Amino acid sequence: MTNSYLCSSLLVLNSAKCFQLSVEPKPHLASEGECTTRGGALAGVKTVAEQEFLTGEIRLGTDVSHWIGLKNGPEQFLYTDLSTMSSQLRWMPGKPENLCALLDKNGNYDLNADFCTEQYNYVCESDVVTCKQNVCLNGGNCTSCFNESYAYCECAPGFVGDRCDINVDECPSDSCQYAGRGVDGVNSYTCQCVPGFTGDDCENAKDVIIAGDGRKLDPVAVVDAMEHALCATRPRSRYVVGWDAWLVFVPISWLPTDLGDLVLRVLSPKITPACCRKDGE
């Protein structure tokens, strides 16, 4: 099978038909033959929806008139009394000249008719069928048209790409709360919570923190205080729930207050709350 996927010359409508626009003009009969060679047929355009769809795509492309698979024949000649002509009557060789239908640019792509020997671009169509060999990855469904000259994938949820080879990252940067780390999955994500928090997004406090003076503290309050220390214009030198340290030092806040202060002074001796800094520091 040809390793081709959706391209600018292949148009798909409602996953039921493929339409392909030509890049060069041909007479109507030659256009029919070219579409047959490709494994399709000259497009019938049997509904207003198809006509409007093709009109929009042609305007985005070559923006010229296109033959479609519609024409008249000698049997459609009528007498003035509306009776049909006898099949035994003879026409001159090559007569009558058939008229073929086209989407006419000069008429806002409404239908028009012209002699079939004239040259216009043309529209081929093909039914959409299941691929003989599924080239789509990660559970995607492969469909094709024009004798499998073109194949395209309908991807399973969570995947994108021509062959469904790209896993969509469903984990937004702020999805996990309170320093939790997001882990992308297939059409989902999970949060790895820091100790003391649970929930799909680490939104629930699991345990309590025992302060140095024996008070029971809510872990949410601890993290909120630390966020204030990091982000506030004038952070406090000390918070009720613990030392105003960096967010990554959450476990240190579980230590007794004096011991936590000592550890932070050893690790980051130059960190001084903004409100306590002297001029020039």
PyRosetta script that sets phi, psi and omega in degrees:
from pyrosetta import init, pose_from_sequence

init()
pose = pose_from_sequence("MTNSYLCSSLLVLNSAKCFQLSVEPKPHLASEGECTTRGGALAGVKTVAEQEFLTGEIRLGTDVSHWIGLKNGPEQFLYTDLSTMSSQLRWMPGKPENLCALLDKNGNYDLNADFCTEQYNYVCESDVVTCKQNVCLNGGNCTSCFNESYAYCECAPGFVGDRCDINVDECPSDSCQYAGRGVDGVNSYTCQCVPGFTGDDCENAKDVIIAGDGRKLDPVAVVDAMEHALCATRPRSRYVVGWDAWLVFVPISWLPTDLGDLVLRVLSPKITPACCRKDGE")
pose.set_psi(1, 144.6)
pose.set_omega(1, -179.3)
pose.set_phi(2, -70.0)
pose.set_psi(2, 132.1)
pose.set_omega(2, 179.4)
pose.set_phi(3, -82.3)
pose.set_psi(3, 67.9)
pose.set_omega(3, 178.6)
pose.set_phi(4, -122.8)
pose.set_psi(4, 146.5)
pose.set_omega(4, -179.9)
pose.set_phi(5, -130.8)
pose.set_psi(5, -173.2)
pose.set_omega(5, -176.3)
pose.set_phi(6, -49.1)
pose.set_psi(6, 125.2)
pose.set_omega(6, 177.8)
pose.set_phi(7, -132.3)
pose.set_psi(7, 175.4)
pose.set_omega(7, -172.4)
pose.set_phi(8, -64.2)
pose.set_psi(8, -25.0)
pose.set_omega(8, -177.5)
pose.set_phi(9, -87.5)
pose.set_psi(9, -7.9)
pose.set_omega(9, -178.8)
pose.set_phi(10, -108.3)
pose.set_psi(10, 125.0)
pose.set_omega(10, -178.3)
pose.set_phi(11, -119.7)
pose.set_psi(11, 139.6)
pose.set_omega(11, -177.6)
pose.set_phi(12, -120.5)
pose.set_psi(12, 134.0)
pose.set_omega(12, -179.6)
pose.set_phi(13, -121.6)
pose.set_psi(13, 116.4)
pose.set_omega(13, 174.5)
pose.set_phi(14, 56.8)
pose.set_psi(14, 25.1)
pose.set_omega(14, 178.3)
pose.set_phi(15, 55.6)
pose.set_psi(15, 17.6)
pose.set_omega(15, -179.3)
pose.set_phi(16, -113.7)
pose.set_psi(16, -26.8)
pose.set_omega(16, -179.4)
pose.set_phi(17, -138.4)
pose.set_psi(17, 146.6)
pose.set_omega(17, 169.7)
pose.set_phi(18, -105.7)
pose.set_psi(18, 136.8)
pose.set_omega(18, 173.6)
pose.set_phi(19, -120.0)
pose.set_psi(19, 137.6)
pose.set_omega(19, 177.6)
pose.set_phi(20, -127.3)
pose.set_psi(20, 129.2)
pose.set_omega(20, -179.7)
pose.set_phi(21, -94.1)
pose.set_psi(21, 136.1)
pose.set_omega(21, 178.8)
pose.set_phi(22, -76.4)
pose.set_psi(22, 163.1)
pose.set_omega(22, 178.7)
pose.set_phi(23, -110.2)
pose.set_psi(23, -2.8)
pose.set_omega(23, 179.5)
pose.set_phi(24, -142.1)
pose.set_psi(24, 151.7)
pose.set_omega(24, -178.6)
pose.set_phi(25, -82.4)
pose.set_psi(25, 150.6)
pose.set_omega(25, 175.2)
pose.set_phi(26, -148.4)
pose.set_psi(26, 159.6)
pose.set_omega(26, 170.0)
pose.set_phi(27, -62.0)
pose.set_psi(27, 163.1)
pose.set_omega(27, -174.5)
pose.set_phi(28, -60.0)
pose.set_psi(28, -45.4)
pose.set_omega(28, -178.2)
pose.set_phi(29, -63.4)
pose.set_psi(29, -42.2)
pose.set_omega(29, 178.0)
pose.set_phi(30, -66.1)
pose.set_psi(30, -33.3)
pose.set_omega(30, 177.2)
pose.set_phi(31, -64.5)
pose.set_psi(31, -41.8)
pose.set_omega(31, 176.5)
pose.set_phi(32, -59.1)
pose.set_psi(32, -45.1)
pose.set_omega(32, -178.9)
pose.set_phi(33, -64.1)
pose.set_psi(33, -39.5)
pose.set_omega(33, 179.9)
pose.set_phi(34, -64.9)
pose.set_psi(34, -42.2)
pose.set_omega(34, 178.9)
pose.set_phi(35, -64.7)
pose.set_psi(35, -38.2)
pose.set_omega(35, 178.6)
pose.set_phi(36, -65.2)
pose.set_psi(36, -40.4)
pose.set_omega(36, 178.7)
pose.set_phi(37, -61.1)
pose.set_psi(37, -34.1)
pose.set_omega(37, -179.4)
pose.set_phi(38, -78.4)
pose.set_psi(38, -6.8)
pose.set_omega(38, -179.2)
pose.set_phi(39, 94.5)
pose.set_psi(39, 17.9)
pose.set_omega(39, 179.1)
pose.set_phi(40, -132.6)
pose.set_psi(40, -148.5)
pose.set_omega(40, 178.7)
pose.set_phi(41, -151.6)
pose.set_psi(41, 163.0)
pose.set_omega(41, 174.7)
pose.set_phi(42, -63.2)
pose.set_psi(42, 131.2)
pose.set_omega(42, -170.0)
pose.set_phi(43, -60.8)
pose.set_psi(43, 131.6)
pose.set_omega(43, -179.0)
pose.set_phi(44, -75.9)
pose.set_psi(44, -34.3)
pose.set_omega(44, -178.4)
pose.set_phi(45, 49.6)
pose.set_psi(45, 73.0)
pose.set_omega(45, -173.5)
pose.set_phi(46, -100.1)
pose.set_psi(46, -3.0)
pose.set_omega(46, 179.7)
pose.set_phi(47, -133.1)
pose.set_psi(47, 157.8)
pose.set_omega(47, 176.6)
pose.set_phi(48, -64.2)
pose.set_psi(48, -35.3)
pose.set_omega(48, 179.5)
pose.set_phi(49, -61.2)
pose.set_psi(49, -42.7)
pose.set_omega(49, 178.1)
pose.set_phi(50, -66.1)
pose.set_psi(50, -40.1)
pose.set_omega(50, 179.4)
pose.set_phi(51, -62.6)
pose.set_psi(51, -44.7)
pose.set_omega(51, -179.5)
pose.set_phi(52, -67.4)
pose.set_psi(52, -38.3)
pose.set_omega(52, 178.5)
pose.set_phi(53, -62.0)
pose.set_psi(53, -49.4)
pose.set_omega(53, -178.8)
pose.set_phi(54, -66.3)
pose.set_psi(54, -36.1)
pose.set_omega(54, 177.3)
pose.set_phi(55, -58.2)
pose.set_psi(55, -45.6)
pose.set_omega(55, 179.9)
pose.set_phi(56, -64.6)
pose.set_psi(56, -40.9)
pose.set_omega(56, -178.7)
pose.set_phi(57, -71.4)
pose.set_psi(57, -38.0)
pose.set_omega(57, 178.0)
pose.set_phi(58, -63.8)
pose.set_psi(58, -40.9)
pose.set_omega(58, 178.8)
pose.set_phi(59, -62.3)
pose.set_psi(59, -34.8)
pose.set_omega(59, 178.7)
pose.set_phi(60, -75.1)
pose.set_psi(60, -17.8)
pose.set_omega(60, -177.6)
pose.set_phi(61, -105.9)
pose.set_psi(61, -112.9)
pose.set_omega(61, -174.7)
pose.set_phi(62, -74.5)
pose.set_psi(62, -26.7)
pose.set_omega(62, 179.7)
pose.set_phi(63, 56.4)
pose.set_psi(63, 47.6)
pose.set_omega(63, 175.0)
pose.set_phi(64, -132.1)
pose.set_psi(64, 167.7)
pose.set_omega(64, -179.8)
pose.set_phi(65, -66.6)
pose.set_psi(65, 147.9)
pose.set_omega(65, -177.5)
pose.set_phi(66, -132.9)
pose.set_psi(66, 133.9)
pose.set_omega(66, 170.6)
pose.set_phi(67, -64.3)
pose.set_psi(67, 147.0)
pose.set_omega(67, 168.9)
pose.set_phi(68, -126.5)
pose.set_psi(68, 171.7)
pose.set_omega(68, -174.9)
pose.set_phi(69, -83.2)
pose.set_psi(69, 62.9)
pose.set_omega(69, -179.7)
pose.set_phi(70, -144.8)
pose.set_psi(70, 128.5)
pose.set_omega(70, 179.6)
pose.set_phi(71, -155.2)
pose.set_psi(71, 165.0)
pose.set_omega(71, 177.8)
pose.set_phi(72, -99.7)
pose.set_psi(72, -177.7)
pose.set_omega(72, 179.4)
pose.set_phi(73, -152.6)
pose.set_psi(73, 172.3)
pose.set_omega(73, -178.0)
pose.set_phi(74, -59.5)
pose.set_psi(74, -28.9)
pose.set_omega(74, -177.7)
pose.set_phi(75, -69.0)
pose.set_psi(75, -7.6)
pose.set_omega(75, -178.7)
pose.set_phi(76, -93.3)
pose.set_psi(76, 2.5)
pose.set_omega(76, 176.9)
pose.set_phi(77, -76.1)
pose.set_psi(77, 135.4)
pose.set_omega(77, -179.0)
pose.set_phi(78, -126.1)
pose.set_psi(78, 147.9)
pose.set_omega(78, 171.6)
pose.set_phi(79, -75.6)
pose.set_psi(79, 170.4)
pose.set_omega(79, -178.0)
pose.set_phi(80, -64.6)
pose.set_psi(80, -22.0)
pose.set_omega(80, 175.7)
pose.set_phi(81, -89.4)
pose.set_psi(81, 11.4)
pose.set_omega(81, 176.8)
pose.set_phi(82, 71.9)
pose.set_psi(82, 11.6)
pose.set_omega(82, 174.8)
pose.set_phi(83, -82.8)
pose.set_psi(83, 156.0)
pose.set_omega(83, -178.2)
pose.set_phi(84, -86.8)
pose.set_psi(84, 154.1)
pose.set_omega(84, -180.0)
pose.set_phi(85, -78.7)
pose.set_psi(85, 155.8)
pose.set_omega(85, 179.1)
pose.set_phi(86, -73.9)
pose.set_psi(86, 140.0)
pose.set_omega(86, 177.7)
pose.set_phi(87, -70.5)
pose.set_psi(87, -11.7)
pose.set_omega(87, -179.5)
pose.set_phi(88, -83.7)
pose.set_psi(88, -16.2)
pose.set_omega(88, 177.3)
pose.set_phi(89, -66.9)
pose.set_psi(89, 145.5)
pose.set_omega(89, -175.1)
pose.set_phi(90, -103.2)
pose.set_psi(90, 139.2)
pose.set_omega(90, 172.7)
pose.set_phi(91, -101.1)
pose.set_psi(91, 155.3)
pose.set_omega(91, 170.5)
pose.set_phi(92, -64.8)
pose.set_psi(92, 153.5)
pose.set_omega(92, 178.3)
pose.set_phi(93, -54.8)
pose.set_psi(93, 131.5)
pose.set_omega(93, 178.9)
pose.set_phi(94, 79.5)
pose.set_psi(94, 4.2)
pose.set_omega(94, 179.3)
pose.set_phi(95, -117.7)
pose.set_psi(95, 153.3)
pose.set_omega(95, -5.8)
pose.set_phi(96, -77.7)
pose.set_psi(96, 155.1)
pose.set_omega(96, 177.0)
pose.set_phi(97, -74.4)
pose.set_psi(97, 126.1)
pose.set_omega(97, -179.2)
pose.set_phi(98, -71.8)
pose.set_psi(98, 152.5)
pose.set_omega(98, 171.7)
pose.set_phi(99, -106.8)
pose.set_psi(99, 137.0)
pose.set_omega(99, -179.8)
pose.set_phi(100, -118.7)
pose.set_psi(100, 151.6)
pose.set_omega(100, -174.7)
pose.set_phi(101, -92.0)
pose.set_psi(101, 149.1)
pose.set_omega(101, 177.4)
pose.set_phi(102, -145.2)
pose.set_psi(102, 156.5)
pose.set_omega(102, 168.6)
pose.set_phi(103, -85.2)
pose.set_psi(103, 108.7)
pose.set_omega(103, -168.5)
pose.set_phi(104, -93.4)
pose.set_psi(104, 119.8)
pose.set_omega(104, 178.5)
pose.set_phi(105, -58.2)
pose.set_psi(105, -39.7)
pose.set_omega(105, -176.9)
pose.set_phi(106, -68.2)
pose.set_psi(106, -15.4)
pose.set_omega(106, 178.3)
pose.set_phi(107, -113.2)
pose.set_psi(107, 32.6)
pose.set_omega(107, 179.3)
pose.set_phi(108, 60.6)
pose.set_psi(108, 30.5)
pose.set_omega(108, 179.5)
pose.set_phi(109, 64.3)
pose.set_psi(109, 25.0)
pose.set_omega(109, 164.6)
pose.set_phi(110, -74.5)
pose.set_psi(110, 165.4)
pose.set_omega(110, -178.5)
pose.set_phi(111, -70.2)
pose.set_psi(111, 142.6)
pose.set_omega(111, 174.0)
pose.set_phi(112, -141.8)
pose.set_psi(112, 168.5)
pose.set_omega(112, 178.3)
pose.set_phi(113, -127.4)
pose.set_psi(113, 146.2)
pose.set_omega(113, 177.9)
pose.set_phi(114, -149.0)
pose.set_psi(114, 165.3)
pose.set_omega(114, 177.7)
pose.set_phi(115, -59.6)
pose.set_psi(115, 136.0)
pose.set_omega(115, -173.8)
pose.set_phi(116, -65.3)
pose.set_psi(116, -14.3)
pose.set_omega(116, 179.0)
pose.set_phi(117, -81.0)
pose.set_psi(117, -12.6)
pose.set_omega(117, 177.3)
pose.set_phi(118, -68.7)
pose.set_psi(118, 159.2)
pose.set_omega(118, -177.0)
pose.set_phi(119, -108.3)
pose.set_psi(119, 126.3)
pose.set_omega(119, 175.6)
pose.set_phi(120, -140.5)
pose.set_psi(120, 161.0)
pose.set_omega(120, 167.2)
pose.set_phi(121, -63.5)
pose.set_psi(121, 170.6)
pose.set_omega(121, -174.2)
pose.set_phi(122, -147.3)
pose.set_psi(122, 163.1)
pose.set_omega(122, -179.8)
pose.set_phi(123, -117.9)
pose.set_psi(123, 122.6)
pose.set_omega(123, 173.7)
pose.set_phi(124, -98.5)
pose.set_psi(124, 151.2)
pose.set_omega(124, 176.8)
pose.set_phi(125, -133.5)
pose.set_psi(125, 154.8)
pose.set_omega(125, 177.8)
pose.set_phi(126, -150.9)
pose.set_psi(126, 145.2)
pose.set_omega(126, 174.9)
pose.set_phi(127, -70.2)
pose.set_psi(127, 151.1)
pose.set_omega(127, 175.8)
pose.set_phi(128, -89.4)
pose.set_psi(128, 127.3)
pose.set_omega(128, -178.4)
pose.set_phi(129, -129.5)
pose.set_psi(129, 164.7)
pose.set_omega(129, 177.1)
pose.set_phi(130, -72.5)
pose.set_psi(130, 137.3)
pose.set_omega(130, 179.8)
pose.set_phi(131, -64.4)
pose.set_psi(131, 144.4)
pose.set_omega(131, 174.8)
pose.set_phi(132, -67.1)
pose.set_psi(132, -33.8)
pose.set_omega(132, 176.3)
pose.set_phi(133, -126.9)
pose.set_psi(133, 122.2)
pose.set_omega(133, -177.6)
pose.set_phi(134, -77.7)
pose.set_psi(134, 110.1)
pose.set_omega(134, -179.8)
pose.set_phi(135, -94.4)
pose.set_psi(135, 1.0)
pose.set_omega(135, -178.1)
pose.set_phi(136, -83.7)
pose.set_psi(136, 143.4)
pose.set_omega(136, -178.0)
pose.set_phi(137, -100.2)
pose.set_psi(137, 166.0)
pose.set_omega(137, 171.8)
pose.set_phi(138, 55.3)
pose.set_psi(138, 42.3)
pose.set_omega(138, 175.1)
pose.set_phi(139, 80.6)
pose.set_psi(139, 10.9)
pose.set_omega(139, 178.3)
pose.set_phi(140, -73.6)
pose.set_psi(140, 153.7)
pose.set_omega(140, 179.2)
pose.set_phi(141, -102.5)
pose.set_psi(141, 131.1)
pose.set_omega(141, -176.6)
pose.set_phi(142, -100.9)
pose.set_psi(142, 127.8)
pose.set_omega(142, 173.3)
pose.set_phi(143, -127.8)
pose.set_psi(143, 156.3)
pose.set_omega(143, -174.5)
pose.set_phi(144, -146.6)
pose.set_psi(144, 171.9)
pose.set_omega(144, 177.1)
pose.set_phi(145, -155.5)
pose.set_psi(145, 172.1)
pose.set_omega(145, -177.7)
pose.set_phi(146, 52.6)
pose.set_psi(146, 56.2)
pose.set_omega(146, 178.3)
pose.set_phi(147, 54.9)
pose.set_psi(147, 39.5)
pose.set_omega(147, 178.2)
pose.set_phi(148, 62.5)
pose.set_psi(148, 22.4)
pose.set_omega(148, 171.2)
pose.set_phi(149, -67.9)
pose.set_psi(149, -26.1)
pose.set_omega(149, 177.8)
pose.set_phi(150, -129.2)
pose.set_psi(150, 136.5)
pose.set_omega(150, 175.8)
pose.set_phi(151, -134.3)
pose.set_psi(151, 147.8)
pose.set_omega(151, 177.4)
pose.set_phi(152, -147.4)
pose.set_psi(152, 158.3)
pose.set_omega(152, -170.7)
pose.set_phi(153, -112.2)
pose.set_psi(153, 137.0)
pose.set_omega(153, 168.1)
pose.set_phi(154, -102.2)
pose.set_psi(154, 109.8)
pose.set_omega(154, -169.0)
pose.set_phi(155, -81.7)
pose.set_psi(155, 149.3)
pose.set_omega(155, 172.3)
pose.set_phi(156, -69.7)
pose.set_psi(156, 155.0)
pose.set_omega(156, 179.0)
pose.set_phi(157, -53.4)
pose.set_psi(157, 133.2)
pose.set_omega(157, 178.7)
pose.set_phi(158, 100.4)
pose.set_psi(158, -4.1)
pose.set_omega(158, -178.6)
pose.set_phi(159, -132.3)
pose.set_psi(159, 147.6)
pose.set_omega(159, 176.8)
pose.set_phi(160, -139.2)
pose.set_psi(160, 179.2)
pose.set_omega(160, 179.4)
pose.set_phi(161, 109.1)
pose.set_psi(161, 160.3)
pose.set_omega(161, -179.5)
pose.set_phi(162, -54.7)
pose.set_psi(162, -36.4)
pose.set_omega(162, 180.0)
pose.set_phi(163, -116.6)
pose.set_psi(163, 21.4)
pose.set_omega(163, -179.8)
pose.set_phi(164, 58.6)
pose.set_psi(164, 36.5)
pose.set_omega(164, -175.3)
pose.set_phi(165, -97.0)
pose.set_psi(165, 2.0)
pose.set_omega(165, -177.4)
pose.set_phi(166, -112.5)
pose.set_psi(166, 121.5)
pose.set_omega(166, 177.1)
pose.set_phi(167, -83.1)
pose.set_psi(167, 120.9)
pose.set_omega(167, -179.9)
pose.set_phi(168, -70.5)
pose.set_psi(168, 133.2)
pose.set_omega(168, 178.3)
pose.set_phi(169, -83.8)
pose.set_psi(169, 102.4)
pose.set_omega(169, -179.2)
pose.set_phi(170, -87.3)
pose.set_psi(170, 5.2)
pose.set_omega(170, -174.5)
pose.set_phi(171, -100.0)
pose.set_psi(171, 99.2)
pose.set_omega(171, 176.7)
pose.set_phi(172, -66.3)
pose.set_psi(172, 155.9)
pose.set_omega(172, -173.1)
pose.set_phi(173, -62.5)
pose.set_psi(173, -27.2)
pose.set_omega(173, -176.4)
pose.set_phi(174, -109.3)
pose.set_psi(174, 22.3)
pose.set_omega(174, -175.0)
pose.set_phi(175, -72.8)
pose.set_psi(175, -37.7)
pose.set_omega(175, -177.3)
pose.set_phi(176, -94.8)
pose.set_psi(176, 128.0)
pose.set_omega(176, -175.6)
pose.set_phi(177, -89.9)
pose.set_psi(177, 162.4)
pose.set_omega(177, 171.7)
pose.set_phi(178, 52.5)
pose.set_psi(178, 54.1)
pose.set_omega(178, 173.2)
pose.set_phi(179, 69.3)
pose.set_psi(179, 11.6)
pose.set_omega(179, 175.1)
pose.set_phi(180, -67.5)
pose.set_psi(180, 152.9)
pose.set_omega(180, -178.8)
pose.set_phi(181, -109.0)
pose.set_psi(181, 127.0)
pose.set_omega(181, -179.6)
pose.set_phi(182, -81.3)
pose.set_psi(182, 139.2)
pose.set_omega(182, 177.6)
pose.set_phi(183, -123.6)
pose.set_psi(183, 119.3)
pose.set_omega(183, -178.5)
pose.set_phi(184, -72.0)
pose.set_psi(184, 141.2)
pose.set_omega(184, 174.6)
pose.set_phi(185, -125.2)
pose.set_psi(185, -162.3)
pose.set_omega(185, 177.5)
pose.set_phi(186, -88.7)
pose.set_psi(186, 109.7)
pose.set_omega(186, -178.0)
pose.set_phi(187, 57.4)
pose.set_psi(187, 28.9)
pose.set_omega(187, -179.2)
pose.set_phi(188, -167.0)
pose.set_psi(188, 177.9)
pose.set_omega(188, 173.0)
pose.set_phi(189, -149.8)
pose.set_psi(189, 160.6)
pose.set_omega(189, 175.1)
pose.set_phi(190, -129.2)
pose.set_psi(190, 159.1)
pose.set_omega(190, 179.0)
pose.set_phi(191, -113.8)
pose.set_psi(191, 131.1)
pose.set_omega(191, 171.6)
pose.set_phi(192, -95.6)
pose.set_psi(192, 107.2)
pose.set_omega(192, -172.3)
pose.set_phi(193, -84.8)
pose.set_psi(193, 149.5)
pose.set_omega(193, 172.5)
pose.set_phi(194, -72.1)
pose.set_psi(194, 156.7)
pose.set_omega(194, 179.9)
pose.set_phi(195, -53.5)
pose.set_psi(195, 134.4)
pose.set_omega(195, 178.8)
pose.set_phi(196, 104.0)
pose.set_psi(196, -5.7)
pose.set_omega(196, -178.1)
pose.set_phi(197, -131.0)
pose.set_psi(197, 146.3)
pose.set_omega(197, 178.0)
pose.set_phi(198, -137.5)
pose.set_psi(198, 179.2)
pose.set_omega(198, 178.9)
pose.set_phi(199, 108.9)
pose.set_psi(199, 161.2)
pose.set_omega(199, -179.6)
pose.set_phi(200, -56.1)
pose.set_psi(200, -37.9)
pose.set_omega(200, 179.9)
pose.set_phi(201, -116.1)
pose.set_psi(201, 23.2)
pose.set_omega(201, -179.6)
pose.set_phi(202, 59.7)
pose.set_psi(202, 35.4)
pose.set_omega(202, -174.8)
pose.set_phi(203, -89.6)
pose.set_psi(203, -8.9)
pose.set_omega(203, -175.9)
pose.set_phi(204, -110.4)
pose.set_psi(204, 137.4)
pose.set_omega(204, 176.1)
pose.set_phi(205, -79.4)
pose.set_psi(205, 125.5)
pose.set_omega(205, -177.3)
pose.set_phi(206, -84.5)
pose.set_psi(206, -44.0)
pose.set_omega(206, -175.8)
pose.set_phi(207, -129.1)
pose.set_psi(207, -174.5)
pose.set_omega(207, 173.9)
pose.set_phi(208, -115.6)
pose.set_psi(208, 158.5)
pose.set_omega(208, 177.6)
pose.set_phi(209, -106.1)
pose.set_psi(209, 132.4)
pose.set_omega(209, 179.8)
pose.set_phi(210, -94.1)
pose.set_psi(210, 116.5)
pose.set_omega(210, 179.4)
pose.set_phi(211, -75.6)
pose.set_psi(211, 170.4)
pose.set_omega(211, -177.9)
pose.set_phi(212, -62.0)
pose.set_psi(212, -27.8)
pose.set_omega(212, -179.5)
pose.set_phi(213, -93.4)
pose.set_psi(213, 9.8)
pose.set_omega(213, 177.0)
pose.set_phi(214, 92.0)
pose.set_psi(214, -5.1)
pose.set_omega(214, -180.0)
pose.set_phi(215, -69.8)
pose.set_psi(215, 144.4)
pose.set_omega(215, 175.3)
pose.set_phi(216, -90.5)
pose.set_psi(216, 124.5)
pose.set_omega(216, -175.2)
pose.set_phi(217, -117.0)
pose.set_psi(217, 143.2)
pose.set_omega(217, 176.6)
pose.set_phi(218, -77.6)
pose.set_psi(218, 127.2)
pose.set_omega(218, 178.8)
pose.set_phi(219, -57.1)
pose.set_psi(219, -32.7)
pose.set_omega(219, 178.5)
pose.set_phi(220, -61.1)
pose.set_psi(220, -41.2)
pose.set_omega(220, 179.6)
pose.set_phi(221, -65.5)
pose.set_psi(221, -35.4)
pose.set_omega(221, 178.6)
pose.set_phi(222, -62.8)
pose.set_psi(222, -49.0)
pose.set_omega(222, -178.8)
pose.set_phi(223, -66.0)
pose.set_psi(223, -39.0)
pose.set_omega(223, 177.3)
pose.set_phi(224, -59.7)
pose.set_psi(224, -41.1)
pose.set_omega(224, 179.4)
pose.set_phi(225, -65.7)
pose.set_psi(225, -40.5)
pose.set_omega(225, -180.0)
pose.set_phi(226, -67.2)
pose.set_psi(226, -37.5)
pose.set_omega(226, 176.6)
pose.set_phi(227, -62.6)
pose.set_psi(227, -40.4)
pose.set_omega(227, 177.6)
pose.set_phi(228, -62.8)
pose.set_psi(228, -40.4)
pose.set_omega(228, -179.2)
pose.set_phi(229, -63.6)
pose.set_psi(229, -34.3)
pose.set_omega(229, -177.6)
pose.set_phi(230, -82.8)
pose.set_psi(230, -33.7)
pose.set_omega(230, -169.5)
pose.set_phi(231, -106.5)
pose.set_psi(231, -20.1)
pose.set_omega(231, -175.2)
pose.set_phi(232, -71.0)
pose.set_psi(232, 148.7)
pose.set_omega(232, 176.3)
pose.set_phi(233, -65.8)
pose.set_psi(233, -38.3)
pose.set_omega(233, 178.4)
pose.set_phi(234, -128.0)
pose.set_psi(234, 80.6)
pose.set_omega(234, 179.0)
pose.set_phi(235, -67.6)
pose.set_psi(235, 151.3)
pose.set_omega(235, 178.3)
pose.set_phi(236, -77.3)
pose.set_psi(236, 154.9)
pose.set_omega(236, 179.6)
pose.set_phi(237, -73.5)
pose.set_psi(237, -23.7)
pose.set_omega(237, 178.1)
pose.set_phi(238, -152.4)
pose.set_psi(238, 143.9)
pose.set_omega(238, 179.5)
pose.set_phi(239, -114.0)
pose.set_psi(239, 155.8)
pose.set_omega(239, -178.5)
pose.set_phi(240, -60.8)
pose.set_psi(240, -34.3)
pose.set_omega(240, -174.4)
pose.set_phi(241, -88.7)
pose.set_psi(241, -7.7)
pose.set_omega(241, 179.9)
pose.set_phi(242, 151.0)
pose.set_psi(242, -175.8)
pose.set_omega(242, -178.1)
pose.set_phi(243, -70.0)
pose.set_psi(243, 140.2)
pose.set_omega(243, -178.7)
pose.set_phi(244, -81.2)
pose.set_psi(244, 80.9)
pose.set_omega(244, -174.9)
pose.set_phi(245, -105.8)
pose.set_psi(245, 177.3)
pose.set_omega(245, 176.4)
pose.set_phi(246, -64.5)
pose.set_psi(246, 153.1)
pose.set_omega(246, -176.4)
pose.set_phi(247, -60.9)
pose.set_psi(247, -31.0)
pose.set_omega(247, -178.8)
pose.set_phi(248, -70.5)
pose.set_psi(248, -11.1)
pose.set_omega(248, -178.7)
pose.set_phi(249, -97.8)
pose.set_psi(249, 30.0)
pose.set_omega(249, 179.6)
pose.set_phi(250, -54.1)
pose.set_psi(250, -46.3)
pose.set_omega(250, -179.0)
pose.set_phi(251, -58.8)
pose.set_psi(251, -29.9)
pose.set_omega(251, -179.0)
pose.set_phi(252, -65.3)
pose.set_psi(252, -29.7)
pose.set_omega(252, -178.5)
pose.set_phi(253, -69.5)
pose.set_psi(253, -14.1)
pose.set_omega(253, 177.9)
pose.set_phi(254, -80.0)
pose.set_psi(254, -13.8)
pose.set_omega(254, 179.3)
pose.set_phi(255, -74.8)
pose.set_psi(255, 163.2)
pose.set_omega(255, 171.5)
pose.set_phi(256, -54.5)
pose.set_psi(256, 147.8)
pose.set_omega(256, -172.3)
pose.set_phi(257, -56.2)
pose.set_psi(257, -47.2)
pose.set_omega(257, -178.0)
pose.set_phi(258, -62.5)
pose.set_psi(258, -42.0)
pose.set_omega(258, -179.5)
pose.set_phi(259, -68.7)
pose.set_psi(259, -38.6)
pose.set_omega(259, 177.5)
pose.set_phi(260, -63.5)
pose.set_psi(260, -40.4)
pose.set_omega(260, 177.2)
pose.set_phi(261, -61.0)
pose.set_psi(261, -42.1)
pose.set_omega(261, -178.9)
pose.set_phi(262, -63.8)
pose.set_psi(262, -44.1)
pose.set_omega(262, -179.8)
pose.set_phi(263, -62.2)
pose.set_psi(263, -44.1)
pose.set_omega(263, -179.1)
pose.set_phi(264, -65.9)
pose.set_psi(264, -35.4)
pose.set_omega(264, 178.2)
pose.set_phi(265, -67.3)
pose.set_psi(265, -34.8)
pose.set_omega(265, 179.1)
pose.set_phi(266, -72.1)
pose.set_psi(266, -42.9)
pose.set_omega(266, -176.7)
pose.set_phi(267, -75.6)
pose.set_psi(267, -39.7)
pose.set_omega(267, -174.9)
pose.set_phi(268, -136.2)
pose.set_psi(268, 71.3)
pose.set_omega(268, -174.2)
pose.set_phi(269, -68.1)
pose.set_psi(269, -19.4)
pose.set_omega(269, -175.4)
pose.set_phi(270, -92.1)
pose.set_psi(270, -3.6)
pose.set_omega(270, -179.3)
pose.set_phi(271, -78.0)
pose.set_psi(271, 120.1)
pose.set_omega(271, 179.1)
pose.set_phi(272, -131.1)
pose.set_psi(272, 128.3)
pose.set_omega(272, 178.3)
pose.set_phi(273, -53.7)
pose.set_psi(273, 146.6)
pose.set_omega(273, -175.2)
pose.set_phi(274, -58.4)
pose.set_psi(274, -37.0)
pose.set_omega(274, -175.9)
pose.set_phi(275, -72.1)
pose.set_psi(275, -15.9)
pose.set_omega(275, -177.7)
pose.set_phi(276, -103.1)
pose.set_psi(276, -2.3)
pose.set_omega(276, -176.8)
pose.set_phi(277, -76.3)
pose.set_psi(277, 142.9)
pose.set_omega(277, 174.9)
pose.set_phi(278, -87.5)
pose.set_psi(278, 161.8)
pose.set_omega(278, 179.3)
pose.set_phi(279, -56.8)
pose.set_psi(279, 132.4)
pose.set_omega(279, 178.2)
pose.set_phi(280, 93.2)
pose.set_psi(280, -13.5)
pose.set_omega(280, 178.9)
pose.set_phi(281, -79.2)
pose.dump_pdb("model.pdb")
